[in-house]
Amino acid sequence: MCSSTSASSLFVIPLLIGLFMAVSASNFYQDFDITWGDGRGKILNNGELLTLGLDKASGSGFQSKNEYLFGKIDMQLKLVPGNSAGTVTAYYLSSKGSTWDEIDFEFLGNLSGDPYTLHTNVFSQGKGNREQQFHLWFDPTADFHTYSILWNPQRIVFSVDGTPIREFKNAESKGVPFPKSQPMRIYSSLWNADDWATRGGLIKTDWTQAPFTASYRNFNANACVWSSGASSCGSSGSSSSTSSTSNQWLSEELDSTKQDRLKWVQNNYMIYNYCTDAKRFPQGFPAECSMS
């Protein structure tokens, strides 16, 4: 009996391990490929942490294995500390081609003690020029914070630690293109942009501070994966593999509390809004700027 029990145990243990692996959280090995940087990008801690590096020779970057067509994407980032002037950490969704769509977070470094600039933009059909910029209400280099993109057929919402900072609504009824038909991958890169990033390029990167490092953890995508010309959410927008509760993001909008938080950020931390830049639009503001 003893030997047969041990034999069955040997059979059960791999099964249990397989079940555990199937339900364990996704990790960077499963979800992303480091695409450039000659070893400056690293996946660490059994896939729980990803770091990008920048030195005088090169930056680095990664991209998601999956393409998505709508999703609620979360990533925790800890940005380059200290004198980060000249560096840009970009974290964004993008499709390919000359009429690409793109949803951007870009973090523009600064001298020690000066705030990062969080730069956001939305491209549709290859056209951007929809910049809004913010300072943050915390030091984004001291710890990890969650940067989220909600992208559904009605709106795009940029959030920081659950607080919305920007909403870009679908204004196709006003003739404004909206990203809704091109699947996008997630990309991130750390690179040198000292020709423009800090005070218009006046402050250059201090390479004595290199290598610069940005860190990533706790990626989560509640999203429609696009594969072989079809969406995992199906044509109806409801995924057969997930419950209707988990797909509420597909029609999510800002409730009154989140609208109040959005106004708080925009009143206190927005430092540039294309919709108020009259010099840039002498013929009148873009149509979406008239939407509340």
C-alpha positions as a Markdown table, in Angstrom:
| # | Residue | x | y | z |
|---|---|---|---|---|
| 1 | Met | 0.0 | 0.0 | 0.0 |
| 2 | Cys | 2.7 | 2.4 | 1.0 |
| 3 | Ser | 4.5 | 2.3 | -2.4 |
| 4 | Ser | 1.2 | 2.8 | -4.3 |
| 5 | Thr | 0.3 | 5.8 | -2.2 |
| 6 | Ser | 3.6 | 7.4 | -2.8 |
| 7 | Ala | 3.2 | 6.7 | -6.6 |
| 8 | Ser | -0.2 | 8.4 | -6.6 |
| 9 | Ser | 1.3 | 11.4 | -4.7 |
| 10 | Leu | 4.0 | 11.7 | -7.3 |
| 11 | Phe | 1.2 | 11.9 | -9.9 |
| 12 | Val | -0.9 | 14.4 | -8.0 |
| 13 | Ile | 1.8 | 16.9 | -7.2 |
| 14 | Pro | 2.5 | 17.9 | -10.8 |
| 15 | Leu | -1.3 | 18.3 | -11.3 |
| 16 | Leu | -1.5 | 20.7 | -8.3 |
| 17 | Ile | 1.5 | 22.6 | -9.6 |
| 18 | Gly | -0.1 | 22.9 | -13.0 |
| 19 | Leu | -3.4 | 24.2 | -11.4 |
| 20 | Phe | -1.4 | 26.7 | -9.4 |
| 21 | Met | 0.5 | 28.0 | -12.4 |
| 22 | Ala | -2.8 | 28.4 | -14.3 |
| 23 | Val | -4.4 | 30.7 | -11.7 |
| 24 | Ser | -1.3 | 32.6 | -10.5 |
| 25 | Ala | -1.0 | 36.2 | -11.5 |
| 26 | Ser | 0.4 | 37.1 | -14.9 |
| 27 | Asn | 4.0 | 38.2 | -15.0 |
| 28 | Phe | 6.3 | 40.1 | -17.3 |
| 29 | Tyr | 7.8 | 37.0 | -18.9 |
| 30 | Gln | 4.2 | 36.0 | -20.0 |
| 31 | Asp | 3.0 | 39.4 | -21.1 |
| 32 | Phe | 5.9 | 41.4 | -22.5 |
| 33 | Asp | 9.1 | 41.2 | -24.6 |
| 34 | Ile | 12.0 | 43.5 | -24.1 |
| 35 | Thr | 12.6 | 44.7 | -27.6 |
| 36 | Trp | 15.6 | 46.9 | -27.6 |
| 37 | Gly | 18.5 | 48.2 | -25.4 |
| 38 | Asp | 21.1 | 45.4 | -25.5 |
| 39 | Gly | 20.4 | 44.1 | -22.0 |
| 40 | Arg | 19.5 | 47.5 | -20.4 |
| 41 | Gly | 15.9 | 46.2 | -20.0 |
| 42 | Lys | 15.6 | 43.4 | -17.4 |
| 43 | Ile | 12.9 | 41.2 | -16.1 |
| 44 | Leu | 13.6 | 40.3 | -12.4 |
| 45 | Asn | 12.1 | 38.6 | -9.3 |
| 46 | Asn | 10.6 | 35.7 | -11.3 |
| 47 | Gly | 8.8 | 38.0 | -13.6 |
| 48 | Glu | 7.3 | 40.3 | -11.0 |
| 49 | Leu | 9.5 | 43.3 | -11.8 |
| 50 | Leu | 10.8 | 44.9 | -15.0 |
| 51 | Thr | 13.4 | 47.7 | -15.2 |
| 52 | Leu | 14.5 | 49.8 | -18.1 |
| 53 | Gly | 17.9 | 51.4 | -18.2 |
| 54 | Leu | 19.4 | 54.4 | -20.0 |
| 55 | Asp | 23.0 | 55.4 | -20.4 |
| 56 | Lys | 24.9 | 57.5 | -22.9 |
| 57 | Ala | 25.0 | 54.7 | -25.4 |
| 58 | Ser | 21.4 | 53.7 | -25.4 |
| 59 | Gly | 18.0 | 53.6 | -23.8 |
| 60 | Ser | 15.7 | 50.5 | -23.7 |
| 61 | Gly | 12.1 | 49.5 | -24.2 |
| 62 | Phe | 9.5 | 46.7 | -24.1 |
| 63 | Gln | 6.2 | 45.8 | -25.7 |
| 64 | Ser | 3.2 | 43.6 | -24.9 |
| 65 | Lys | 2.9 | 40.2 | -26.6 |
| 66 | Asn | -0.8 | 40.8 | -27.0 |
| 67 | Glu | -2.7 | 43.4 | -29.1 |
| 68 | Tyr | -5.8 | 44.9 | -27.5 |
| 69 | Leu | -8.9 | 46.5 | -28.9 |
| 70 | Phe | -10.3 | 48.3 | -25.9 |
| 71 | Gly | -9.2 | 47.6 | -22.3 |
| 72 | Lys | -8.6 | 48.8 | -18.8 |
| 73 | Ile | -4.8 | 48.7 | -18.4 |
| 74 | Asp | -3.0 | 49.3 | -15.2 |
| 75 | Met | 0.8 | 49.5 | -14.6 |
| 76 | Gln | 2.7 | 50.6 | -11.5 |
| 77 | Leu | 5.8 | 52.7 | -12.3 |
| 78 | Lys | 8.6 | 54.1 | -10.3 |
| 79 | Leu | 10.3 | 56.8 | -12.3 |
| 80 | Val | 14.0 | 57.8 | -12.6 |
| 81 | Pro | 15.0 | 59.4 | -9.3 |
| 82 | Gly | 17.3 | 62.3 | -8.7 |
| 83 | Asn | 18.5 | 64.6 | -11.6 |
| 84 | Ser | 16.4 | 63.1 | -14.3 |
| 85 | Ala | 16.5 | 66.1 | -16.6 |
| 86 | Gly | 16.6 | 65.1 | -20.3 |
| 87 | Thr | 15.1 | 61.7 | -19.7 |
| 88 | Val | 11.7 | 60.6 | -20.9 |
| 89 | Thr | 9.9 | 57.5 | -19.7 |
| 90 | Ala | 7.1 | 56.8 | -22.2 |
| 91 | Tyr | 4.3 | 54.4 | -21.5 |
| 92 | Tyr | 1.6 | 54.1 | -24.2 |
| 93 | Leu | -0.7 | 52.1 | -26.4 |
| 94 | Ser | -0.1 | 52.3 | -30.1 |
| 95 | Ser | -1.1 | 50.7 | -33.4 |
| 96 | Lys | 1.1 | 50.5 | -36.5 |
| 97 | Gly | 0.9 | 52.2 | -39.9 |
| 98 | Ser | 0.8 | 55.7 | -41.2 |
| 99 | Thr | -2.7 | 56.4 | -39.8 |
| 100 | Trp | -2.0 | 54.9 | -36.4 |
| 101 | Asp | -3.9 | 55.4 | -33.1 |
| 102 | Glu | -2.0 | 56.1 | -29.9 |
| 103 | Ile | -2.8 | 56.8 | -26.2 |
| 104 | Asp | 0.2 | 58.3 | -24.4 |
| 105 | Phe | 1.6 | 58.8 | -20.9 |
| 106 | Glu | 5.1 | 60.4 | -21.1 |
| 107 | Phe | 7.0 | 61.4 | -18.0 |
| 108 | Leu | 9.5 | 64.2 | -18.6 |
| 109 | Gly | 12.3 | 64.2 | -16.1 |
| 110 | Asn | 13.7 | 67.3 | -14.3 |
| 111 | Leu | 16.4 | 68.6 | -12.1 |
| 112 | Ser | 16.5 | 67.2 | -8.6 |
| 113 | Gly | 13.7 | 68.8 | -6.5 |
| 114 | Asp | 11.7 | 70.0 | -9.5 |
| 115 | Pro | 8.5 | 68.2 | -10.4 |
| 116 | Tyr | 8.2 | 65.7 | -13.3 |
| 117 | Thr | 5.9 | 66.8 | -16.1 |
| 118 | Leu | 3.3 | 64.2 | -17.0 |
| 119 | His | 2.5 | 64.6 | -20.7 |
| 120 | Thr | -0.6 | 63.0 | -22.2 |
| 121 | Asn | -1.7 | 62.8 | -25.8 |
| 122 | Val | -4.3 | 61.0 | -28.0 |
| 123 | Phe | -3.6 | 60.2 | -31.6 |
| 124 | Ser | -6.3 | 59.0 | -34.0 |
| 125 | Gln | -5.8 | 58.2 | -37.7 |
| 126 | Gly | -2.2 | 59.5 | -37.4 |
| 127 | Lys | -3.2 | 62.9 | -36.0 |
| 128 | Gly | -2.3 | 63.9 | -32.4 |
| 129 | Asn | -1.7 | 67.5 | -31.2 |
| 130 | Arg | -4.0 | 66.9 | -28.2 |
| 131 | Glu | -1.5 | 67.5 | -25.4 |
| 132 | Gln | -2.4 | 68.0 | -21.8 |
| 133 | Gln | 0.3 | 68.2 | -19.2 |
| 134 | Phe | 0.3 | 67.9 | -15.5 |
| 135 | His | 2.4 | 68.0 | -12.4 |
| 136 | Leu | 1.7 | 65.2 | -9.8 |
| 137 | Trp | 0.7 | 65.7 | -6.2 |
| 138 | Phe | 3.4 | 63.3 | -5.0 |
| 139 | Asp | 7.0 | 62.4 | -5.8 |
| 140 | Pro | 6.7 | 59.7 | -8.6 |
| 141 | Thr | 10.3 | 58.6 | -8.0 |
| 142 | Ala | 9.9 | 57.7 | -4.3 |
| 143 | Asp | 7.6 | 54.7 | -4.7 |
| 144 | Phe | 5.5 | 52.9 | -7.2 |
| 145 | His | 2.2 | 54.5 | -8.4 |
| 146 | Thr | -0.5 | 53.1 | -10.6 |
| 147 | Tyr | -1.0 | 54.7 | -14.1 |
| 148 | Ser | -4.1 | 53.5 | -15.8 |
| 149 | Ile | -5.8 | 53.8 | -19.2 |
| 150 | Leu | -9.5 | 53.1 | -19.6 |
| 151 | Trp | -10.2 | 52.8 | -23.3 |
| 152 | Asn | -13.7 | 51.8 | -24.4 |
| 153 | Pro | -15.9 | 52.8 | -27.4 |
| 154 | Gln | -17.2 | 55.9 | -25.6 |
| 155 | Arg | -14.2 | 57.4 | -24.0 |
| 156 | Ile | -10.5 | 57.3 | -23.0 |
| 157 | Val | -9.7 | 58.1 | -19.3 |
| 158 | Phe | -6.2 | 58.6 | -18.0 |
| 159 | Ser | -5.9 | 57.9 | -14.2 |
| 160 | Val | -3.2 | 58.1 | -11.5 |
| 161 | Asp | -3.8 | 55.9 | -8.4 |
| 162 | Gly | -7.4 | 55.7 | -9.3 |
| 163 | Thr | -7.9 | 59.4 | -9.7 |
| 164 | Pro | -8.9 | 60.5 | -13.3 |
| 165 | Ile | -6.7 | 63.3 | -14.7 |
| 166 | Arg | -8.0 | 63.4 | -18.2 |
| 167 | Glu | -11.0 | 62.2 | -20.2 |
| 168 | Phe | -11.1 | 62.2 | -24.0 |
| 169 | Lys | -14.7 | 61.4 | -25.1 |
| 170 | Asn | -15.7 | 59.9 | -28.4 |
| 171 | Ala | -16.7 | 63.0 | -30.5 |
| 172 | Glu | -17.2 | 61.3 | -33.8 |
| 173 | Ser | -20.6 | 63.0 | -34.0 |
| 174 | Lys | -18.6 | 66.3 | -34.3 |
| 175 | Gly | -16.3 | 64.8 | -37.0 |
| 176 | Val | -13.5 | 64.0 | -34.6 |
| 177 | Pro | -11.8 | 60.6 | -35.2 |
| 178 | Phe | -11.7 | 58.3 | -32.2 |
| 179 | Pro | -9.5 | 55.2 | -31.8 |
| 180 | Lys | -11.9 | 52.3 | -32.1 |
| 181 | Ser | -10.9 | 50.0 | -35.0 |
| 182 | Gln | -7.1 | 49.5 | -34.7 |
| 183 | Pro | -5.8 | 47.0 | -32.2 |
| 184 | Met | -2.9 | 48.4 | -30.1 |
| 185 | Arg | 0.0 | 47.0 | -28.2 |
| 186 | Ile | 1.4 | 48.4 | -24.9 |
| 187 | Tyr | 4.8 | 49.9 | -25.3 |
| 188 | Ser | 7.3 | 51.5 | -22.9 |
| 189 | Ser | 10.7 | 53.1 | -23.3 |
| 190 | Leu | 13.3 | 55.1 | -21.4 |
| 191 | Trp | 15.3 | 57.3 | -23.7 |
| 192 | Asn | 17.3 | 60.6 | -23.9 |
| 193 | Ala | 15.3 | 63.6 | -25.2 |
| 194 | Asp | 17.5 | 66.4 | -23.9 |
| 195 | Asp | 17.0 | 68.3 | -27.2 |
| 196 | Trp | 13.4 | 69.1 | -26.1 |
| 197 | Ala | 12.2 | 67.4 | -22.9 |
| 198 | Thr | 13.4 | 69.7 | -20.1 |
| 199 | Arg | 12.5 | 73.4 | -20.5 |
| 200 | Gly | 12.5 | 73.0 | -24.3 |
| 201 | Gly | 15.9 | 71.5 | -24.4 |
| 202 | Leu | 17.7 | 74.1 | -22.3 |
| 203 | Ile | 18.7 | 71.6 | -19.6 |
| 204 | Lys | 20.8 | 68.7 | -20.9 |
| 205 | Thr | 21.1 | 65.2 | -19.5 |
| 206 | Asp | 23.8 | 64.8 | -16.8 |
| 207 | Trp | 25.5 | 61.6 | -17.9 |
| 208 | Thr | 27.5 | 61.4 | -14.6 |
| 209 | Gln | 24.2 | 60.3 | -13.1 |
| 210 | Ala | 23.8 | 57.4 | -15.5 |
| 211 | Pro | 22.7 | 54.7 | -15.7 |
| 212 | Phe | 19.1 | 56.0 | -15.2 |
| 213 | Thr | 16.5 | 53.4 | -14.2 |
| 214 | Ala | 12.7 | 53.2 | -14.4 |
| 215 | Ser | 10.8 | 50.3 | -12.7 |
| 216 | Tyr | 7.6 | 48.5 | -13.4 |
| 217 | Arg | 5.4 | 46.1 | -11.5 |
| 218 | Asn | 1.8 | 44.8 | -11.1 |
| 219 | Phe | 0.6 | 45.0 | -14.7 |
| 220 | Asn | -3.0 | 44.2 | -15.2 |
| 221 | Ala | -5.1 | 44.2 | -18.3 |
| 222 | Asn | -8.9 | 43.7 | -18.2 |
| 223 | Ala | -9.1 | 43.9 | -21.9 |
| 224 | Cys | -10.2 | 42.5 | -25.3 |
| 225 | Val | -7.3 | 40.7 | -26.8 |
| 226 | Trp | -7.1 | 40.9 | -30.6 |
| 227 | Ser | -5.8 | 37.8 | -32.3 |
| 228 | Ser | -6.2 | 36.5 | -35.9 |
| 229 | Gly | -8.6 | 39.2 | -36.8 |
| 230 | Ala | -11.0 | 38.6 | -33.9 |
| 231 | Ser | -11.6 | 40.0 | -30.4 |
| 232 | Ser | -11.7 | 37.9 | -27.3 |
| 233 | Cys | -14.7 | 39.9 | -26.3 |
| 234 | Gly | -16.6 | 39.0 | -29.5 |
| 235 | Ser | -18.5 | 41.3 | -31.7 |
| 236 | Ser | -21.1 | 42.1 | -29.0 |
| 237 | Gly | -18.4 | 43.4 | -26.7 |
| 238 | Ser | -19.1 | 40.8 | -24.0 |
| 239 | Ser | -16.4 | 38.2 | -23.5 |
| 240 | Ser | -17.4 | 34.6 | -23.3 |
| 241 | Ser | -14.5 | 33.8 | -21.0 |
| 242 | Thr | -15.2 | 36.4 | -18.4 |
| 243 | Ser | -18.2 | 37.4 | -16.4 |
| 244 | Ser | -20.3 | 40.4 | -17.3 |
| 245 | Thr | -19.2 | 42.0 | -14.0 |
| 246 | Ser | -15.6 | 42.0 | -15.1 |
| 247 | Asn | -16.5 | 43.6 | -18.4 |
| 248 | Gln | -18.2 | 46.6 | -16.9 |
| 249 | Trp | -15.3 | 48.7 | -18.0 |
| 250 | Leu | -16.6 | 48.4 | -21.6 |
| 251 | Ser | -19.3 | 50.9 | -20.8 |
| 252 | Glu | -17.7 | 52.6 | -17.8 |
| 253 | Glu | -18.0 | 56.3 | -17.3 |
| 254 | Leu | -17.0 | 58.8 | -14.6 |
| 255 | Asp | -19.5 | 59.0 | -11.8 |
| 256 | Ser | -20.0 | 62.3 | -9.9 |
| 257 | Thr | -17.2 | 61.5 | -7.4 |
| 258 | Lys | -14.7 | 60.8 | -10.2 |
| 259 | Gln | -15.8 | 63.9 | -12.1 |
| 260 | Asp | -15.1 | 66.0 | -9.0 |
| 261 | Arg | -11.7 | 64.4 | -8.7 |
| 262 | Leu | -11.0 | 65.1 | -12.4 |
| 263 | Lys | -11.9 | 68.8 | -11.9 |
| 264 | Trp | -9.7 | 68.9 | -8.8 |
| 265 | Val | -6.7 | 67.6 | -10.8 |
| 266 | Gln | -7.3 | 69.9 | -13.7 |
| 267 | Asn | -7.8 | 73.0 | -11.5 |
| 268 | Asn | -4.7 | 72.4 | -9.4 |
| 269 | Tyr | -2.2 | 70.3 | -11.4 |
| 270 | Met | -2.8 | 70.9 | -15.1 |
| 271 | Ile | 0.0 | 73.0 | -16.5 |
| 272 | Tyr | -0.9 | 72.9 | -20.3 |
| 273 | Asn | -4.1 | 72.2 | -22.2 |
| 274 | Tyr | -4.3 | 72.4 | -25.9 |
| 275 | Cys | -8.0 | 73.3 | -25.6 |
| 276 | Thr | -7.0 | 76.7 | -24.1 |
| 277 | Asp | -4.0 | 77.5 | -26.3 |
| 278 | Ala | -5.5 | 80.2 | -28.5 |
| 279 | Lys | -2.2 | 81.0 | -30.2 |
| 280 | Arg | -1.9 | 77.5 | -31.5 |
| 281 | Phe | -5.5 | 77.5 | -32.9 |
| 282 | Pro | -6.1 | 80.9 | -34.4 |
| 283 | Gln | -8.9 | 79.5 | -36.6 |
| 284 | Gly | -10.7 | 78.2 | -33.5 |
| 285 | Phe | -10.3 | 75.3 | -31.1 |
| 286 | Pro | -10.7 | 71.7 | -32.1 |
| 287 | Ala | -14.3 | 70.5 | -32.0 |
| 288 | Glu | -13.8 | 68.2 | -29.1 |
| 289 | Cys | -12.7 | 71.1 | -26.9 |
| 290 | Ser | -16.3 | 72.3 | -26.7 |
| 291 | Met | -17.4 | 69.1 | -25.0 |
| 292 | Ser | -17.7 | 69.3 | -21.2 |
